[in-house]
């Protein structure tokens, strides 16, 4: 994991996975003012190798990974409110 861009409104991270298979992705945390709070959006993009495509045929990846994103955002919110 390497932070490749950091600004008040966005942080971009290069993610390199080795297991369960090699993958190279970009994660973005984007901050947008929302009244007295800030809305954080977390996204991830990158190439989709064949094993991932095959898994996607049988499983809903948004449901599988979405829970991890929600947990991560909840943890970020709790840490920022301390």
C-alpha positions in Angstrom: 0.0 0.0 0.0 1.4 3.4 -1.0 -0.1 6.8 -0.8 0.4 8.3 -4.2 -1.7 11.5 -3.8 -2.8 13.5 -0.8 -4.8 16.6 -0.8 -7.5 18.1 1.5 -10.3 16.8 -0.8 -8.8 13.4 -1.8 -6.3 10.7 -0.9 -5.2 8.2 -3.6 -3.6 4.9 -2.6 -1.9 2.3 -4.8 -2.8 -1.2 -3.5 -0.7 -4.2 -4.6 -2.1 -7.5 -3.5 -0.1 -10.8 -3.6 -2.7 -13.2 -2.2 -5.0 -14.9 -2.9 -3.9 -13.7 -6.4 -1.9 -10.8 -7.7 -3.8 -7.6 -8.2 -2.9 -3.9 -8.6 -5.6 -1.4 -7.8 -6.1 2.3 -7.0 -8.2 3.2 -3.9 -9.6 6.8 -3.6 -11.0 8.5 -0.5 -12.8 11.7 -1.7 -14.0 14.3 0.8 -17.0 16.6 0.1 -18.5 19.2 2.4 -22.0 18.2 3.5 -23.3 21.0 5.8 -21.5 20.8 9.1 -20.0 17.4 8.3 -17.9 15.9 5.5 -19.0 13.1 3.2 -16.2 10.5 2.5 -16.5 8.4 -0.6 -14.3 5.3 -0.9 -13.8 3.7 -4.3 -11.4 1.1 -5.8 -10.6 0.5 -9.4 -8.1 -1.7 -11.3 -7.8 -4.4 -13.9 -10.0 -7.5 -13.4 -8.0 -10.7 -13.9 -9.7 -13.9 -15.1 -10.0 -15.5 -11.6 -11.9 -12.4 -10.4 -14.2 -12.5 -13.4 -14.9 -16.1 -12.8 -15.7 -15.5 -9.1 -18.0 -12.7 -10.2 -20.1 -15.1 -12.3 -21.0 -17.0 -9.1 -20.9 -14.4 -6.4 -22.1 -10.8 -6.1 -18.8 -9.0 -5.5 -20.5 -5.7 -4.4 -22.3 -7.6 -1.6 -19.1 -9.5 -0.6 -16.7 -6.5 -0.6 -19.3 -3.8 0.1 -19.4 -4.9 3.8 -15.7 -4.3 4.1 -16.0 -0.8 2.6 -18.9 0.0 5.0 -16.9 -1.3 8.0 -13.9 0.7 7.0 -15.9 3.9 6.5 -17.6 3.4 9.9 -14.1 3.0 11.5 -12.9 6.1 9.8 -15.9 8.0 11.0 -15.4 6.8 14.6 -11.7 7.7 14.6 -12.3 11.2 13.1 -15.0 12.0 15.7 -12.7 11.4 18.7 
